[in-house]
Structure formats: C-alpha cells, structure tokens
Amino acid sequence: MDQNMKLTSVEYDKLFGMQENDYELEDIRVYQRLIGRLLYLAITRPDISFAVLTLSQFMNAPKQSHYEAALRVVKYVKDCPGKSLLMSSKQSGKVIAFCDADWASYPVTRKSVTGYCIKLGDSIIS
C-alpha cells in the first residue's frame, strides 16, 4: 500500500460527502475471500501484515478503492515470491517479544492499532 493512502468507509464518505466516484462493491464476497487468503498468507509474510490488517477493517462494506489496494498487495506478493519467513539454523530457546501501540491512529473511528513481533532466537515466528 502507498504510505499516504487514506482508506475510508462507506459511512464516512456519506457523512462527509467524499469520494463520489468510489462506489461500494456489488459482490462483497470476492473481496472477503481475497482478504481471507491474504490473512492466511500474512502468517508467513510479515511484510504484508500491515496492509492486510488495514484492508481487513473494511470487510463489511468494501469499496472499489479497497479492492484495488488488495489487488496491489497481491501483485506485490507475486513480484516478490522469496520474501517469506526463514528460520535461523542457530539453536536458541530464547523467546523475545516486542509490542507497539498507536492510540487513536485510525482516522475514521479513532481506534488504536497494535503491532507485535515474537522471535524464537533469531527467527520471527509471529
């Protein structure tokens, strides 16, 4: 996803009269299936986790811009097939976890976004 891309919900657009050319998808099941597959893929591809998390917030009423952003993630995955998780050959039983929260960062609902990273030795496992 583009760094400055602002995705808004249908309700937000109706309330503020924004993006009149960005319509709600007729068949939302296509978008929901695509995001479901990307969520499954994000388990081994942490580089797409943020984009998939952001796009999954619009599952109940996706718009054309959301679908295009999801297709952009698919194109990125297709262009970079070798960027999955690799396990280190070093033996270590040490578990390290990092967590970061951004309070009220989502501009539409002012909800917080939390990210985390769990490592086993030198390898990211979640």
C-alpha positions as CSV (number, residue, x, y, z in Angstrom):
1,M,0.0,0.0,0.0
2,D,1.1,3.5,-0.6
3,Q,2.4,5.2,2.6
4,N,0.0,8.2,2.4
5,M,-3.1,6.2,1.2
6,K,-6.2,7.1,3.2
7,L,-8.9,4.5,3.0
8,T,-12.3,5.5,4.3
9,S,-15.5,3.6,5.0
10,V,-18.8,4.0,3.1
11,E,-20.4,5.6,6.2
12,Y,-17.6,8.1,6.5
13,D,-17.9,9.0,2.8
14,K,-21.7,9.5,3.1
15,L,-21.3,11.6,6.3
16,F,-18.7,13.9,4.8
17,G,-19.7,13.7,1.1
18,M,-16.2,12.5,0.0
19,Q,-15.0,10.4,-3.0
20,E,-18.2,10.3,-5.0
21,N,-16.6,8.2,-7.8
22,D,-15.5,5.4,-5.3
23,Y,-18.5,3.0,-5.1
24,E,-19.3,0.1,-2.8
25,L,-18.6,-3.3,-4.4
26,E,-21.7,-5.1,-5.7
27,D,-20.4,-8.6,-4.6
28,I,-18.5,-8.2,-1.4
29,R,-17.8,-12.0,-1.2
30,V,-15.0,-11.6,-3.8
31,Y,-13.3,-9.0,-1.5
32,Q,-13.9,-11.1,1.6
33,R,-12.4,-14.2,0.0
34,L,-9.3,-12.3,-1.2
35,I,-8.7,-10.7,2.2
36,G,-9.2,-14.1,3.9
37,R,-6.5,-15.6,1.7
38,L,-4.2,-12.6,2.3
39,L,-4.7,-13.0,6.1
40,Y,-3.6,-16.6,5.8
41,L,-0.6,-15.6,3.7
42,A,0.4,-12.9,6.2
43,I,1.3,-15.6,8.7
44,T,4.5,-16.3,6.7
45,R,4.8,-12.9,5.1
46,P,5.1,-10.2,7.8
47,D,5.9,-7.6,5.1
48,I,2.2,-7.6,4.1
49,S,0.8,-7.8,7.6
50,F,0.1,-4.1,8.0
51,A,-1.6,-3.7,4.6
52,V,-3.8,-6.8,5.1
53,L,-4.7,-5.6,8.6
54,T,-5.8,-2.2,7.3
55,L,-7.7,-3.8,4.4
56,S,-9.5,-6.3,6.7
57,Q,-11.1,-3.4,8.6
58,F,-13.4,-2.9,5.6
59,M,-14.8,-6.4,5.2
60,N,-18.5,-5.5,5.9
61,A,-18.7,-2.8,3.2
62,P,-15.7,-2.7,0.8
63,K,-15.4,-0.1,-1.9
64,Q,-13.6,-0.2,-5.2
65,S,-10.6,1.5,-3.8
66,H,-10.2,-1.2,-1.1
67,Y,-10.4,-3.9,-3.8
68,E,-7.7,-2.1,-5.9
69,A,-5.5,-1.8,-2.8
70,A,-5.9,-5.5,-2.1
71,L,-5.0,-6.4,-5.7
72,R,-1.9,-4.2,-5.3
73,V,-0.9,-6.4,-2.4
74,V,-1.4,-9.5,-4.5
75,K,0.8,-8.0,-7.2
76,Y,3.5,-7.3,-4.7
77,V,3.4,-10.9,-3.4
78,K,3.6,-12.2,-7.0
79,D,6.6,-9.9,-7.8
80,C,8.5,-10.9,-4.6
81,P,8.0,-14.7,-4.1
82,G,11.1,-15.2,-2.0
83,K,10.3,-12.9,0.9
84,S,8.8,-15.3,3.3
85,L,9.9,-16.2,6.8
86,L,13.1,-18.1,7.2
87,M,14.2,-19.9,10.3
88,S,17.7,-19.5,11.6
89,S,20.0,-22.5,11.8
90,K,21.3,-21.4,15.2
91,Q,19.8,-23.3,18.1
92,S,18.3,-21.0,20.7
93,G,15.3,-21.4,23.0
94,K,15.2,-17.7,23.8
95,V,11.8,-16.1,23.1
96,I,11.7,-12.4,22.6
97,A,8.5,-10.3,22.1
98,F,8.1,-6.7,21.0
99,C,4.8,-4.7,21.0
100,D,3.9,-1.3,19.9
101,A,0.5,0.6,20.2
102,D,-0.6,3.7,18.3
103,W,-3.5,5.1,20.2
104,A,-6.4,6.6,18.2
105,S,-4.4,6.4,15.0
106,Y,-7.2,5.2,12.7
107,P,-8.7,8.5,11.4
108,V,-12.3,7.3,10.9
109,T,-13.1,5.6,14.2
110,R,-10.1,6.8,16.3
111,K,-9.4,3.2,17.3
112,S,-5.9,2.2,18.3
113,V,-3.7,-0.1,16.2
114,T,-1.3,-2.5,18.0
115,G,1.5,-4.4,16.3
116,Y,3.7,-7.2,17.7
117,C,6.6,-9.3,16.8
118,I,7.6,-12.6,18.5
119,K,11.0,-14.1,17.9
120,L,12.4,-17.5,18.7
121,G,16.2,-17.0,18.8
122,D,17.0,-15.0,15.6
123,S,13.8,-16.1,13.7
124,I,10.5,-14.3,13.6
125,I,7.7,-16.7,14.4
126,S,4.7,-14.3,14.7
